[in-house]
Each structure stands twice: as structure tokens, then as C-alpha cells.
Amino acid sequence: MYRLTHQEGAARRASFLTPHGAIQTPAFMNVATCGAIKGGVSALDMKDLLHTQVMLCNTYHLHVRPGDELVRDMGGLRAFTGWDGPILTDSGGFQVFSLAKLRNITEEGVTFASHVSGARIFMGSEESMRIQANLGGTIAMAFDECVENPAPYDYAKLACDRTFRWLVRCKEEHERLAPGQLLFGINQGCTYEDLRIGHMQQIRELDLDGYAIGGLAVGEPKEEMYRVIAAVEPYMPPDKPRYLMGVGTPGNILEAVRLGVDLFDCVMPSRNARHGHLNTWEGIINLNNAKYARDPQPIDPACDCPVCQNHSRAYLRHLLKAGETLGLRLCVMHNLYFYNTLMEKIRAALEEGRFGEFHARYAQALDERVSSMNIL
């Protein structure tokens, strides 16, 4: 059940009740691809230190190893990982897209090669629903075809039509296998507004538990992404959560919240952290720069995360340069804390009727890849 509590323009503050607890939105879902966040961050860290609400796991990767049936036999992802909050499992569709050179798409589904063993894998609507039922997450994503941007209009339309037919099959199989699990559909259509709108009008008729905008943040300019969101949003059910898949920078998130999006996920905070690129309220700093070798300041003086409260930029830079895994862990913890705290501040601003002011103050700085403070 989605309960809207505050709204400012299209931006929404709500509580989304799931079988495994309420999600306060807007929210960022921390990406634990194989059941763990890269960098040594555990489920206990997410729960106790990082203000995490939702863990996102990858259907394809967990199917390849350790195997979705093994996870099922171990009690599902919540028992297997130790994370007791809501879990979203993706459908495998994006992994099919990312393995484009190896795939063969038919009406039945997609055949492609395992990135681990090279073994042939077939995945269609029914297979994706079966795997996600075995994983036992809170929210399952429908199987879709993610098309690169730009793509020819005719192919984008074919993919939209096929994604809708797959969604109908997903819903039927999901209701048979996992009636207590939530199911989200995915809107596709590349950057063509008429395809996006038509596809959203189709999928909303299926009365799903939530709706995602997929196929963005795959190389198109951010202005194109925002244009598509703005075009689709009026056609999304107002009483269901809205999820923008794979996004993004803090500035992207702020803008998408302004346009009416509730849920986000991205590997960016943890991936950037492992390379020494750390979020601050002034933009990203790059700890690889020599000027931080003797810097006694925390990553961000305005941050109250455990890393900033206890460690200096100089120490963290040393750990990264020395190849110490502790450096990866601490940097990832900081970036995830930053993202989750950003969402808390967004929610507070919406509750207090000052989201417009908050957006104006931070959007530009937080969208920068590297802050001006990094220039040597």
C-alpha cells in the first residue's frame, strides 16, 4: 500500500508498506549485486550504521552463483544474507542488455552465455519469475527488454510491444508462484515520448504493485533522461510507487524527485568509493590527488557518518594507496551513508514544504562528477 503524505509540485513524500516493512520514500536502494555490497559492507552495517531501507539484489548473478535454488533452500535472501528488511530483485533484463554481443532474443525469451562459465542460459518471463520466487525478495521486477540509446524507432517499438507481452506472462506466472510477493512492471521506449507514454498506458492497466522507468541512464544526456521522466510521469498511477532504475548521481536523484520519482538504485556510490571518489555536500572529491596525503580533515566536515567521525582524508588515502581492504570498506560506507542521508534530507524538506529551496541549493553541486576542490 502506497500512502502519500506530502507533495510539492510533482515531488512526493510517501510511505510504501511492504510485507517486510514500510519504505519511506523517496528512497535509495543499496545495490548488493550478489547478496553483498562490494567493498566489504555487510547487512549489519547497512542496518545499524548506514540508514539503509532496501537492499537490491541481482537475479541473473544469483542465478549463476550460488544458484537460486540453493538460496531458496537456505531460506531465501533475507535468511541467507542476514538482511531482514525489504529486498528488491531485478529481472535479469539489464544483464541481457549488457551482454548484447552474446544474446539471441525471441518471443519466448533470451538465450545468452554465462559470464562465469560460458554456459548457455535461457531466460524468459517464466524463468525470471521462478528465479525471483526462489530468491524470496519483497519486490520482483518483470522481465523486459532494455534497448540502447539511441536506437531506431521501429526497433524500440518492437521491443516495447514485446516487453508488454512478456509482462502479461510475468504477471500470470508471478501470481501462480509467489502471490505474496510484490511485482513491478517496467516502462520502456528509449527516448521516444510517444512510445514511452503508450507503453505506460498499457502497463498501468495491469494494476501492478509499482511501476519503474527503465532503459535510461545508459549513455543518453541527462537532459534527455529528465525529458522522458517528465513526459511519462503524468501517465503513471498516482497511488503506486515509481522507480527510476539505475540512477544515479545525487544531482540526478534530486531532479528526478522533483519530477515525481520515489525509488532509486545505482552502483555508482560504491563503485566510485572503491576508486577513491567520495561524495560531499560540495561535490565529489578524489582522494587519489596528492594534496590529500597530509589532509587531516574528514571526507566531509558536514557529514556525521562513522567514517567522517573517526578518520582523516590522509588516512583513507593511505589505505587506498596501500591496497588495504579497510580503505575500500570505509570509503564505500561513507558514500552509502551520504546517499541514504541525502534521501532523509529530501524527505524532511518535503515534509516541511521547502523541497524547492533544497533542490535549488544542492542540485548543481551534487551533480558535478568532481568538485572544484579537487583541482590541483
C-alpha positions as CSV (number, residue, x, y, z in Angstrom):
1,M,0.0,0.0,0.0
2,Y,1.3,3.4,-1.0
3,R,0.3,6.3,1.2
4,L,1.1,9.8,0.0
5,T,1.7,12.2,3.0
6,H,3.2,15.4,1.4
7,Q,3.5,16.8,-2.1
8,E,5.3,19.8,-3.6
9,G,4.7,20.1,-7.3
10,A,5.3,16.6,-8.7
11,A,7.7,15.7,-5.8
12,R,6.2,13.2,-3.4
13,R,6.7,12.1,0.2
14,A,5.1,8.8,1.0
15,S,5.2,5.6,3.0
16,F,5.1,2.4,1.0
17,L,4.0,-0.6,3.1
18,T,5.5,-4.0,2.0
19,P,5.4,-7.5,3.5
20,H,8.8,-6.9,5.1
21,G,8.3,-3.4,6.4
22,A,7.5,0.2,5.3
23,I,9.7,2.0,2.9
24,Q,9.8,5.8,3.5
25,T,10.0,7.5,0.1
26,P,11.8,9.0,-1.7
27,A,14.4,6.3,-1.0
28,F,17.6,5.0,-2.4
29,M,18.1,1.2,-2.6
30,N,21.6,0.0,-1.9
31,V,22.9,-2.4,-4.5
32,A,24.1,-5.7,-3.2
33,T,24.6,-7.5,-6.6
34,C,25.4,-11.0,-5.3
35,G,23.9,-10.5,-1.9
36,A,26.7,-8.3,-0.7
37,I,27.8,-4.7,-1.4
38,K,31.2,-4.7,-3.0
39,G,33.8,-3.3,-0.6
40,G,33.1,-5.4,2.4
41,V,29.9,-3.8,3.7
42,S,27.6,-6.3,5.4
43,A,23.9,-6.5,6.1
44,L,24.6,-5.5,9.7
45,D,26.4,-2.4,8.5
46,M,23.5,-1.4,6.3
47,K,21.0,-1.9,9.1
48,D,22.9,-0.4,12.0
49,L,25.2,2.3,10.5
50,L,24.1,3.3,7.1
51,H,20.4,4.1,7.4
52,T,19.6,1.6,4.6
53,Q,15.9,0.9,3.9
54,V,16.1,-1.5,0.9
55,M,18.7,-3.9,-0.4
56,L,18.7,-4.7,-4.2
57,C,20.0,-8.0,-5.4
58,N,20.7,-9.2,-8.9
59,T,18.6,-12.0,-10.3
60,Y,21.0,-13.0,-13.1
61,H,24.1,-13.1,-10.9
62,L,22.5,-15.0,-8.1
63,H,21.0,-17.5,-10.6
64,V,24.6,-18.1,-12.0
65,R,26.1,-18.5,-8.5
66,P,25.4,-19.8,-6.0
67,G,22.1,-20.7,-7.7
68,D,18.6,-19.5,-6.9
69,E,17.6,-23.0,-5.7
70,L,20.4,-23.0,-3.2
71,V,19.3,-19.6,-1.9
72,R,15.7,-20.9,-1.7
73,D,16.9,-24.0,0.3
74,M,18.8,-21.7,2.7
75,G,15.6,-19.8,3.5
76,G,15.6,-17.1,0.8
77,L,17.7,-14.0,0.5
78,R,16.7,-12.5,3.9
79,A,17.9,-15.6,5.8
80,F,20.8,-16.2,3.5
81,T,22.3,-12.6,3.8
82,G,21.1,-11.6,7.3
83,W,19.3,-8.6,5.9
84,D,15.8,-8.5,7.4
85,G,14.4,-5.5,5.6
86,P,12.7,-5.2,2.2
87,I,14.6,-6.6,-0.8
88,L,14.1,-5.8,-4.5
89,T,15.3,-8.3,-7.0
90,D,15.8,-7.2,-10.6
91,S,14.6,-9.3,-13.5
92,G,17.8,-10.0,-15.3
93,G,16.7,-7.8,-18.3
94,F,19.5,-5.3,-17.9
95,Q,22.1,-8.1,-17.7
96,V,20.8,-9.4,-21.0
97,F,21.2,-5.9,-22.4
98,S,24.8,-5.6,-21.1
99,L,25.7,-8.9,-22.7
100,A,24.2,-7.8,-26.0
101,K,27.0,-9.3,-28.1
102,L,26.2,-12.8,-26.8
103,R,22.4,-12.7,-26.8
104,N,19.6,-14.1,-29.1
105,I,16.2,-12.6,-28.5
106,T,13.0,-14.4,-29.5
107,E,9.3,-14.1,-28.4
108,E,9.9,-16.9,-25.9
109,G,12.9,-15.1,-24.2
110,V,16.6,-14.6,-24.5
111,T,19.5,-17.1,-24.9
112,F,22.9,-15.9,-23.8
113,A,26.2,-17.1,-22.4
114,S,27.1,-17.0,-18.7
115,H,29.8,-14.5,-18.0
116,V,31.3,-17.0,-15.5
117,S,31.4,-20.3,-17.3
118,G,30.3,-19.5,-20.8
119,A,27.4,-22.0,-20.4
120,R,24.2,-21.4,-22.4
121,I,21.4,-19.7,-20.3
122,F,17.8,-19.2,-21.4
123,M,15.7,-16.6,-19.6
124,G,12.1,-15.6,-20.3
125,S,9.2,-14.3,-18.3
126,E,8.5,-17.6,-16.6
127,E,12.2,-18.3,-15.8
128,S,12.7,-14.8,-14.3
129,M,9.6,-15.1,-12.1
130,R,10.7,-18.6,-11.0
131,I,14.2,-17.4,-10.1
132,Q,12.8,-14.4,-8.2
133,A,10.3,-16.5,-6.4
134,N,13.2,-18.8,-5.3
135,L,15.2,-15.8,-4.1
136,G,12.3,-14.7,-2.0
137,G,12.7,-11.0,-2.2
138,T,10.0,-8.5,-1.3
139,I,9.6,-6.9,-4.8
140,A,10.2,-8.7,-8.1
141,M,10.7,-6.9,-11.3
142,A,9.1,-8.0,-14.5
143,F,11.3,-9.3,-17.3
144,D,11.9,-6.7,-20.0
145,E,14.0,-5.8,-23.0
146,C,16.3,-2.9,-22.3
147,V,17.3,-1.2,-25.5
148,E,20.3,1.0,-26.0
149,N,20.0,4.8,-26.6
150,P,19.8,5.9,-29.3
151,A,18.0,3.1,-31.1
152,P,16.0,3.1,-34.3
153,Y,12.3,4.0,-33.7
154,D,11.0,0.8,-35.3
155,Y,13.1,-1.5,-33.1
156,A,12.3,0.5,-30.0
157,K,8.6,0.0,-30.8
158,L,9.1,-3.8,-31.3
159,A,10.9,-4.0,-28.0
160,C,8.1,-2.1,-26.2
161,D,5.5,-4.4,-27.7
162,R,7.5,-7.5,-26.7
163,T,8.1,-6.2,-23.2
164,F,4.4,-5.7,-22.7
165,R,3.7,-9.3,-23.9
166,W,6.4,-10.5,-21.5
167,L,4.9,-8.5,-18.7
168,V,1.5,-10.2,-19.1
169,R,3.2,-13.6,-18.9
170,C,5.2,-12.4,-15.9
171,K,2.1,-11.4,-14.0
172,E,0.4,-14.8,-14.7
173,E,3.4,-16.8,-13.6
174,H,4.1,-14.5,-10.6
175,E,0.5,-14.9,-9.3
176,R,1.0,-18.7,-9.6
177,L,4.4,-18.9,-7.9
178,A,4.6,-16.1,-5.4
179,P,1.3,-14.5,-4.7
180,G,2.6,-12.8,-1.5
181,Q,5.5,-11.1,-3.4
182,L,5.1,-7.6,-5.0
183,L,5.5,-7.2,-8.7
184,F,6.7,-4.0,-10.5
185,G,6.3,-3.5,-14.3
186,I,9.0,-1.6,-16.3
187,N,8.3,1.1,-18.8
188,Q,10.4,1.1,-21.9
189,G,10.5,3.1,-25.2
190,C,14.1,4.6,-25.4
191,T,13.8,8.4,-25.6
192,Y,10.7,8.4,-27.8
193,E,7.9,10.2,-25.9
194,D,5.1,8.6,-27.8
195,L,6.4,5.1,-27.2
196,R,7.0,5.8,-23.5
197,I,3.6,7.2,-23.0
198,G,1.8,4.5,-25.0
199,H,3.7,1.8,-23.1
200,M,2.9,3.3,-19.7
201,Q,-0.8,3.5,-20.7
202,Q,-0.6,-0.2,-21.5
203,I,1.2,-1.5,-18.4
204,R,-0.8,0.6,-15.9
205,E,-3.9,-1.3,-16.9
206,L,-2.5,-4.4,-15.4
207,D,-2.8,-2.9,-11.9
208,L,0.7,-3.9,-10.7
209,D,2.2,-3.1,-7.3
210,G,4.5,-0.5,-8.7
211,Y,6.0,0.9,-11.9
212,A,9.6,1.5,-13.0
213,I,11.1,3.6,-15.7
214,G,13.8,1.5,-17.3
215,G,16.2,1.9,-20.2
216,L,17.5,5.3,-19.1
217,A,21.0,6.3,-17.7
218,V,22.5,4.1,-20.4
219,G,24.5,6.8,-22.1
220,E,22.0,9.5,-23.1
221,P,22.5,13.1,-21.9
222,K,20.9,13.7,-18.5
223,E,18.6,16.3,-20.1
224,E,17.1,13.6,-22.3
225,M,16.5,11.4,-19.2
226,Y,14.7,14.3,-17.5
227,R,12.6,15.0,-20.6
228,V,11.5,11.4,-20.7
229,I,10.6,11.3,-17.0
230,A,8.6,14.5,-17.3
231,A,6.7,13.1,-20.3
232,V,5.9,9.7,-18.6
233,E,5.1,10.9,-15.1
234,P,1.5,12.2,-15.8
235,Y,0.6,8.7,-17.1
236,M,1.9,6.8,-14.1
237,P,-0.7,5.7,-11.4
238,P,-0.6,8.3,-8.7
239,D,-1.3,5.8,-6.0
240,K,1.6,3.4,-6.8
241,P,5.4,3.8,-6.2
242,R,7.6,5.0,-9.1
243,Y,11.1,3.6,-9.5
244,L,13.8,5.1,-11.8
245,M,16.2,2.2,-12.5
246,G,19.9,2.6,-12.3
247,V,20.1,6.3,-11.3
248,G,22.4,7.9,-10.5
249,T,24.3,10.9,-9.2
250,P,22.9,12.8,-6.2
251,G,22.0,15.6,-8.6
252,N,20.2,13.2,-10.9
253,I,18.2,11.9,-7.9
254,L,17.3,15.4,-6.7
255,E,16.0,16.3,-10.2
256,A,14.1,13.0,-10.6
257,V,12.4,13.5,-7.2
258,R,11.3,17.0,-8.4
259,L,9.8,15.2,-11.4
260,G,7.8,12.7,-9.2
261,V,10.0,9.7,-8.7
262,D,10.0,7.7,-5.5
263,L,12.7,5.0,-5.7
264,F,16.2,4.8,-7.0
265,D,19.2,2.5,-7.2
266,C,22.7,2.7,-8.6
267,V,26.1,1.1,-8.2
268,M,27.7,4.5,-8.5
269,P,28.2,5.3,-4.8
270,S,30.0,2.0,-4.1
271,R,31.9,1.9,-7.4
272,N,33.1,5.4,-7.1
273,A,34.1,4.9,-3.5
274,R,36.3,1.9,-4.4
275,H,38.2,4.3,-6.7
276,G,38.6,7.0,-4.1
277,H,35.8,9.3,-5.4
278,L,33.8,10.3,-2.4
279,N,30.6,12.3,-2.1
280,T,30.5,15.6,-0.1
281,W,27.9,18.3,0.1
282,E,30.1,20.4,-2.2
283,G,30.6,17.7,-4.8
284,I,32.9,14.7,-5.3
285,I,36.5,14.7,-4.0
286,N,39.1,12.4,-5.4
287,L,41.4,11.0,-2.7
288,N,43.9,9.9,-5.3
289,N,45.0,13.5,-5.6
290,A,48.3,14.2,-3.9
291,K,47.0,17.2,-1.9
292,Y,45.1,14.9,0.4
293,A,48.2,13.0,1.5
294,R,48.5,15.3,4.6
295,D,44.9,16.4,4.9
296,P,43.7,16.0,8.5
297,Q,40.1,16.8,7.6
298,P,37.3,14.1,7.4
299,I,36.0,13.3,4.0
300,D,33.2,15.9,4.5
301,P,33.2,18.2,7.6
302,A,29.4,18.4,7.3
303,C,29.0,14.6,7.5
304,D,28.3,12.7,10.7
305,C,28.9,9.2,9.4
306,P,31.2,6.9,11.5
307,V,34.0,7.2,8.9
308,C,34.0,11.0,9.0
309,Q,33.8,11.0,12.8
310,N,36.9,8.8,13.1
311,H,39.2,9.1,10.1
312,S,41.0,11.7,8.1
313,R,41.4,12.1,4.3
314,A,45.1,11.4,4.8
315,Y,44.5,8.1,6.5
316,L,41.9,6.9,4.0
317,R,44.1,7.9,1.1
318,H,47.0,5.9,2.6
319,L,44.7,2.8,2.9
320,L,43.7,3.0,-0.7
321,K,47.3,3.5,-1.9
322,A,48.5,0.6,0.2
323,G,45.8,-1.7,-1.2
324,E,44.3,-2.2,2.3
325,T,40.7,-3.6,2.0
326,L,39.8,-1.5,5.1
327,G,40.2,1.6,2.8
328,L,37.6,0.2,0.4
329,R,35.2,-0.7,3.2
330,L,35.4,2.7,4.8
331,C,35.0,4.7,1.6
332,V,32.0,2.6,0.5
333,M,30.4,3.1,3.9
334,H,30.8,6.8,3.6
335,N,29.3,7.1,0.2
336,L,26.3,4.9,1.0
337,Y,25.7,6.8,4.2
338,F,25.8,10.0,2.1
339,Y,23.2,8.7,-0.3
340,N,20.9,7.5,2.4
341,T,21.2,10.7,4.4
342,L,20.5,12.7,1.2
343,M,17.2,10.9,1.0
344,E,16.4,11.6,4.6
345,K,17.1,15.3,4.0
346,I,14.9,15.2,0.9
347,R,12.1,13.6,2.8
348,A,12.4,16.2,5.6
349,A,12.4,19.0,3.1
350,L,9.2,17.7,1.5
351,E,7.5,17.3,4.9
352,E,8.4,21.0,5.7
353,G,7.4,22.4,2.4
354,R,10.9,23.5,1.4
355,F,11.9,21.0,-1.2
356,G,12.2,23.7,-3.9
357,E,14.7,25.6,-1.8
358,F,16.6,22.4,-1.0
359,H,16.7,21.5,-4.7
360,A,17.9,24.9,-5.7
361,R,20.7,24.9,-3.1
362,Y,22.2,21.5,-3.8
363,A,21.2,20.2,-7.3
364,Q,24.1,21.7,-9.3
365,A,26.9,21.0,-6.8
366,L,25.8,17.4,-6.2
367,D,25.5,16.7,-10.0
368,E,29.2,17.5,-10.6
369,R,31.3,14.4,-11.1
370,V,34.3,16.1,-9.4
371,S,34.2,19.1,-7.2
372,S,36.3,22.2,-7.8
373,M,38.1,21.4,-4.6
374,N,39.9,18.6,-6.5
375,I,41.7,20.8,-8.9
376,L,45.4,20.6,-8.3
